[in-house]
Amino acid sequence: MSYANRDSIEYKSLYDSSYIGTSTDLNDPPGSQISTFRFADEAAHIATLARTTTITSVVLDFGPSSSWTRLPSDDPSHPEWAMIQFGAGNVLGEISDGATLYALNATNPMTFAFTPTVAAPGDTTWKIIRWTEVGQSI
């Protein structure tokens, strides 16, 4: 909701300050297939969306929760991380900017890792610490 509403304060609060996301485009030439995003990149992205007056709508949908898979941490140094994989073909992102529609329709699963902050027993806040996707641009 924070992404679709272009709420930069709430959106940034979703991410751990050491967040790193990677997107691998298998259609790009070798050596340029991986794009890396950090906390500052996510903050700048949402700020740009909020500032751009020609954008009429933003959609981000991870599909039905029945298509999500909870995974154990794949990082031995962080067994406390929780991971969620969003099913292939279920992730949809769209940004309408004037006559241009930018669309993401992930054909491969996306995986997010979350790091916990425990305020008190039963009161845990989870922040995105890592995001990974591998796919092919159209």
C-alpha positions in Angstrom: 0.0 0.0 0.0 2.8 2.4 0.8 4.2 1.9 -2.7 0.9 2.4 -4.5 0.2 5.4 -2.4 3.7 6.8 -3.0 4.1 7.2 0.8 7.9 7.7 1.1 7.9 7.7 4.9 6.0 4.4 5.2 7.8 2.8 2.2 11.3 3.6 3.7 10.2 2.1 7.0 9.7 -1.3 5.3 13.5 -1.6 4.6 16.4 -2.3 6.8 19.2 0.3 6.4 21.5 -2.5 5.1 19.0 -3.7 2.5 20.4 -5.0 -0.8 18.2 -6.1 -3.7 19.3 -7.7 -6.9 17.6 -8.1 -10.2 19.1 -10.4 -12.8 18.0 -9.9 -16.4 19.0 -13.0 -18.3 18.4 -11.2 -21.6 21.1 -8.6 -20.9 24.7 -9.3 -22.1 26.9 -11.2 -19.7 28.6 -8.8 -17.3 25.6 -6.4 -17.2 22.8 -8.8 -16.2 22.7 -7.9 -12.5 21.3 -4.6 -11.1 21.9 -3.9 -7.4 19.6 -1.7 -5.3 20.3 -0.4 -1.8 18.2 1.4 0.8 19.1 4.8 -0.7 18.0 3.6 -4.2 14.6 2.5 -2.9 14.2 5.8 -1.0 15.1 7.8 -4.1 12.7 5.7 -6.3 9.7 6.3 -4.1 10.5 10.0 -3.7 10.7 10.3 -7.5 7.3 8.5 -7.9 5.8 10.9 -5.3 7.2 14.0 -7.1 6.3 13.1 -10.6 3.0 14.8 -11.3 2.3 13.0 -14.6 2.0 9.6 -12.9 -1.7 8.8 -12.6 -1.5 5.3 -11.0 0.9 2.9 -9.3 0.0 -0.8 -8.8 2.0 -3.4 -6.9 0.4 -6.8 -6.4 2.2 -9.9 -5.1 -0.7 -12.2 -6.0 -2.8 -14.3 -3.7 -1.2 -15.3 -0.4 -1.8 -18.9 -1.4 0.9 -18.4 -4.0 3.5 -17.3 -1.4 6.0 -19.7 0.1 7.7 -19.2 3.4 11.3 -20.4 3.3 13.9 -20.8 6.0 16.8 -18.4 5.9 19.4 -19.3 3.2 22.0 -17.3 5.1 23.8 -19.4 7.7 25.0 -16.2 9.4 21.4 -15.0 9.8 19.2 -18.0 10.7 16.7 -15.6 12.3 15.8 -14.2 8.9 12.4 -15.1 7.5 12.0 -15.5 3.7 9.0 -15.3 1.5 9.0 -16.3 -2.2 6.2 -14.9 -4.3 5.1 -17.3 -7.0 6.0 -17.0 -10.6 3.5 -15.2 -12.7 1.7 -13.7 -9.7 3.7 -10.5 -9.2 2.4 -7.5 -11.0 3.7 -3.9 -11.0 2.5 -1.0 -13.1 3.2 2.7 -13.3 1.0 4.8 -15.5 2.9 8.0 -16.5 0.9 9.9 -19.0 0.5 7.8 -22.1 3.3 5.4 -21.0 2.6 2.3 -19.0 5.7 0.7 -17.3 4.8 -2.8 -16.4 6.5 -5.6 -14.5 5.0 -9.1 -14.7 7.5 -11.4 -13.1 7.7 -14.7 -14.8 10.0 -16.1 -12.2 9.6 -16.2 -8.4 10.8 -13.2 -6.3 12.3 -13.8 -2.9 12.3 -11.3 0.0 14.3 -11.8 3.2 13.1 -10.1 6.4 15.1 -9.3 9.5 13.4 -9.2 12.8 13.5 -6.5 15.5 11.9 -7.8 18.7 10.5 -5.0 20.9 9.0 -7.4 23.4 8.0 -11.0 23.4 5.3 -11.3 20.7 6.0 -7.8 19.4 8.3 -8.3 16.3 8.8 -5.8 13.5 10.1 -7.3 10.2 12.0 -5.3 7.7 13.1 -6.2 4.2 16.8 -6.9 4.2 17.2 -8.6 0.9 15.3 -9.0 -2.4 16.2 -11.3 -5.3 14.7 -11.8 -8.7 16.0 -13.5 -11.8 14.1 -13.1 -15.0 14.1 -12.0 -18.6 13.0 -8.5 -19.9 10.5 -8.4 -22.7 
